[in-house]
Amino acid sequence: MWCVALACACSQSADVDAGAAGTPAGAPVGELASTLAVQVAADSVRFVLHVTNAEARPATLEFPTSQRFDFVVYTEEGAEVWRWSSDRAFAQVLGREVLPAGETLRYEAAWTPGARRGRLVAVGVIPASNRRIEQRAVFKLGIGD
């Protein structure tokens, strides 16, 4: 049985990394809304990242490799615990995804945390070079509510 941990992180639109100044040259203007759900089960954690095009026109995401998403888990102190892409290889080719107006992309992955316990931070990432999107959610493993 799946339980949603600490509710989903809600909508966020990001054209550049948090803390970066300005918008990359040629970056489209508009809104991409994202949500990250973290579902904790007895022996696994599932991450589901949705990205919705809230614009009235298609949105183009440009990628430097064949990788389209990533999930990363950190401790509250910022130490990386797990990264979905760490044991995968991606083609070194430029690519793009066109997201029609009102449409949603869905990416998901599962992680087996073993005996790890405590409060953790999940980050869902769309590594587009023109519109990098990051969505965060805090969740708990094996400790009281």
LUMDOFI-345042 format. One record per residue (C-alpha): residue number from 1; residue in one letter; x negated, y, z. Coordinates in Angstrom, 1 decimal, padded with zeros to 4 digits. Example, Ala and Ser with C-alpha at 12.3 -4.5 7.8 and 13.67 -1.06 7.14 Angstrom:
REM LUMDOFI-345042
+-----+---------+--------+--------+--------+
! num ! residuo !      X !      Y !      Z !
+-----+---------+--------+--------+--------+
!   1 !       a ! -012.3 ! -004.5 !  007.8 !
!   2 !       s ! -013.7 ! -001.1 !  007.1 !
+-----+---------+--------+--------+--------+
REM end
This chain:
REM LUMDOFI-345042
+-----+---------+--------+--------+--------+
! num ! residuo !      X !      Y !      Z !
+-----+---------+--------+--------+--------+
!   1 !       m !  000.0 !  000.0 !  000.0 !
!   2 !       w ! -001.3 !  003.4 ! -000.9 !
!   3 !       c ! -001.1 !  006.5 !  001.3 !
!   4 !       v ! -001.9 !  010.0 !  000.2 !
!   5 !       a ! -004.6 !  011.4 !  002.4 !
!   6 !       l ! -004.1 !  015.0 !  003.7 !
!   7 !       a ! -001.9 !  015.9 !  000.8 !
!   8 !       c ! -003.1 !  016.8 ! -002.7 !
!   9 !       a ! -005.2 !  019.8 ! -003.4 !
!  10 !       c ! -003.1 !  022.2 ! -005.4 !
!  11 !       s ! -003.5 !  024.2 ! -008.6 !
!  12 !       q ! -006.6 !  026.0 ! -009.5 !
!  13 !       s ! -007.8 !  027.5 ! -012.7 !
!  14 !       a ! -011.5 !  028.0 ! -013.3 !
!  15 !       d ! -013.3 !  029.2 ! -016.4 !
!  16 !       v ! -016.6 !  029.2 ! -014.6 !
!  17 !       d ! -018.1 !  027.7 ! -011.5 !
!  18 !       a ! -017.1 !  029.3 ! -008.2 !
!  19 !       g ! -019.6 !  032.0 ! -007.4 !
!  20 !       a ! -020.7 !  032.5 ! -011.0 !
!  21 !       a ! -020.4 !  036.0 ! -012.4 !
!  22 !       g ! -018.2 !  036.7 ! -015.5 !
!  23 !       t ! -016.9 !  034.4 ! -018.2 !
!  24 !       p ! -019.1 !  032.5 ! -020.6 !
!  25 !       a ! -019.3 !  034.2 ! -024.0 !
!  26 !       g ! -016.6 !  032.9 ! -026.3 !
!  27 !       a ! -014.7 !  031.3 ! -023.5 !
!  28 !       p ! -010.9 !  031.2 ! -024.1 !
!  29 !       v ! -008.7 !  033.3 ! -021.9 !
!  30 !       g ! -005.8 !  031.6 ! -020.1 !
!  31 !       e ! -004.7 !  029.2 ! -017.5 !
!  32 !       l ! -005.5 !  025.5 ! -016.9 !
!  33 !       a ! -003.9 !  024.3 ! -013.7 !
!  34 !       s ! -005.4 !  021.3 ! -011.9 !
!  35 !       t ! -004.4 !  019.0 ! -009.0 !
!  36 !       l ! -006.4 !  016.3 ! -007.3 !
!  37 !       a ! -004.7 !  013.5 ! -005.4 !
!  38 !       v ! -006.6 !  011.2 ! -003.1 !
!  39 !       q ! -004.9 !  007.9 ! -002.2 !
!  40 !       v ! -006.5 !  005.9 !  000.7 !
!  41 !       a ! -005.8 !  002.2 !  001.0 !
!  42 !       a ! -007.2 ! -000.4 !  003.4 !
!  43 !       d ! -010.3 ! -001.2 !  001.2 !
!  44 !       s ! -010.4 !  001.5 ! -001.5 !
!  45 !       v ! -009.8 !  005.1 ! -002.4 !
!  46 !       r ! -008.1 !  006.2 ! -005.6 !
!  47 !       f ! -008.7 !  009.7 ! -007.1 !
!  48 !       v ! -006.3 !  011.1 ! -009.7 !
!  49 !       l ! -007.1 !  014.5 ! -011.4 !
!  50 !       h ! -004.5 !  016.2 ! -013.5 !
!  51 !       v ! -005.2 !  019.2 ! -015.7 !
!  52 !       t ! -002.3 !  021.0 ! -017.3 !
!  53 !       n ! -002.4 !  023.6 ! -020.0 !
!  54 !       a ! -000.1 !  026.4 ! -018.7 !
!  55 !       e ! -000.9 !  028.6 ! -021.8 !
!  56 !       a !  001.5 !  029.2 ! -024.6 !
!  57 !       r ! -001.1 !  027.9 ! -027.1 !
!  58 !       p ! -003.4 !  024.9 ! -027.3 !
!  59 !       a ! -006.5 !  025.0 ! -025.0 !
!  60 !       t ! -009.8 !  023.7 ! -026.3 !
!  61 !       l ! -012.3 !  022.1 ! -023.9 !
!  62 !       e ! -015.9 !  021.7 ! -025.2 !
!  63 !       f ! -018.2 !  019.0 ! -023.8 !
!  64 !       p ! -022.0 !  018.7 ! -024.1 !
!  65 !       t ! -021.8 !  014.8 ! -023.9 !
!  66 !       s ! -019.1 !  012.1 ! -024.2 !
!  67 !       q ! -018.4 !  012.5 ! -020.4 !
!  68 !       r ! -014.9 !  014.0 ! -019.9 !
!  69 !       f ! -014.5 !  013.9 ! -016.1 !
!  70 !       d ! -016.3 !  013.0 ! -012.8 !
!  71 !       f ! -015.4 !  012.4 ! -009.2 !
!  72 !       v ! -017.8 !  013.0 ! -006.3 !
!  73 !       v ! -017.4 !  012.4 ! -002.6 !
!  74 !       y ! -019.3 !  014.4 !  000.0 !
!  75 !       t ! -019.5 !  014.5 !  003.7 !
!  76 !       e ! -018.2 !  017.7 !  005.4 !
!  77 !       e ! -021.8 !  018.7 !  005.7 !
!  78 !       g ! -022.3 !  018.5 !  001.9 !
!  79 !       a ! -024.3 !  015.3 !  001.6 !
!  80 !       e ! -023.3 !  013.3 ! -001.5 !
!  81 !       v ! -021.8 !  009.9 ! -000.7 !
!  82 !       w ! -020.6 !  008.6 ! -004.1 !
!  83 !       r ! -020.4 !  009.8 ! -007.7 !
!  84 !       w ! -018.3 !  008.0 ! -010.3 !
!  85 !       s ! -020.7 !  008.8 ! -013.1 !
!  86 !       s ! -023.9 !  007.7 ! -011.3 !
!  87 !       d ! -024.1 !  004.2 ! -012.8 !
!  88 !       r ! -022.7 !  005.1 ! -016.3 !
!  89 !       a ! -024.3 !  006.3 ! -019.5 !
!  90 !       f ! -022.8 !  008.9 ! -021.8 !
!  91 !       a ! -023.5 !  009.5 ! -025.4 !
!  92 !       q ! -025.5 !  012.7 ! -026.0 !
!  93 !       v ! -023.1 !  014.2 ! -028.5 !
!  94 !       l ! -021.1 !  017.4 ! -028.6 !
!  95 !       g ! -017.3 !  016.9 ! -028.4 !
!  96 !       r ! -014.1 !  018.7 ! -027.8 !
!  97 !       e ! -010.6 !  017.9 ! -026.5 !
!  98 !       v ! -007.6 !  020.0 ! -027.5 !
!  99 !       l ! -004.9 !  020.2 ! -024.9 !
! 100 !       p ! -001.6 !  021.3 ! -026.4 !
! 101 !       a !  000.5 !  023.9 ! -024.6 !
! 102 !       g !  002.3 !  022.4 ! -021.6 !
! 103 !       e !  000.5 !  019.1 ! -021.9 !
! 104 !       t ! -001.4 !  017.3 ! -019.1 !
! 105 !       l ! -004.6 !  015.3 ! -019.0 !
! 106 !       r ! -004.9 !  012.6 ! -016.3 !
! 107 !       y ! -008.1 !  011.0 ! -015.1 !
! 108 !       e ! -008.5 !  008.5 ! -012.4 !
! 109 !       a ! -011.1 !  006.3 ! -010.7 !
! 110 !       a ! -011.4 !  004.1 ! -007.6 !
! 111 !       w ! -014.1 !  003.9 ! -005.0 !
! 112 !       t ! -014.8 !  001.2 ! -002.4 !
! 113 !       p ! -016.1 !  003.0 !  000.7 !
! 114 !       g ! -017.1 ! -000.1 !  002.7 !
! 115 !       a ! -017.5 !  000.7 !  006.4 !
! 116 !       r ! -017.7 !  004.4 !  005.9 !
! 117 !       r ! -015.5 !  006.4 !  008.2 !
! 118 !       g ! -014.7 !  010.1 !  008.9 !
! 119 !       r ! -013.6 !  013.2 !  007.1 !
! 120 !       l ! -014.8 !  013.5 !  003.5 !
! 121 !       v ! -014.4 !  015.9 !  000.6 !
! 122 !       a ! -013.5 !  014.7 ! -002.9 !
! 123 !       v ! -014.2 !  016.8 ! -005.9 !
! 124 !       g ! -012.6 !  016.1 ! -009.3 !
! 125 !       v ! -014.6 !  017.7 ! -012.2 !
! 126 !       i ! -013.9 !  018.4 ! -015.8 !
! 127 !       p ! -017.5 !  019.2 ! -017.1 !
! 128 !       a ! -016.5 !  021.3 ! -020.1 !
! 129 !       s ! -019.1 !  023.8 ! -021.1 !
! 130 !       n ! -016.6 !  026.5 ! -021.9 !
! 131 !       r ! -014.2 !  025.9 ! -019.0 !
! 132 !       r ! -015.6 !  023.9 ! -016.1 !
! 133 !       i ! -012.9 !  022.8 ! -013.7 !
! 134 !       e ! -013.5 !  021.6 ! -010.1 !
! 135 !       q ! -010.7 !  020.7 ! -007.7 !
! 136 !       r ! -011.3 !  019.7 ! -004.1 !
! 137 !       a ! -009.4 !  017.7 ! -001.5 !
! 138 !       v ! -010.3 !  016.7 !  002.1 !
! 139 !       f ! -009.4 !  013.2 !  003.2 !
! 140 !       k ! -010.0 !  010.8 !  006.1 !
! 141 !       l ! -011.2 !  007.2 !  006.3 !
! 142 !       g ! -010.6 !  005.0 !  009.3 !
! 143 !       i ! -009.9 !  007.7 !  011.9 !
! 144 !       g ! -006.7 !  008.9 !  013.5 !
! 145 !       d ! -004.5 !  011.5 !  011.8 !
+-----+---------+--------+--------+--------+
REM end
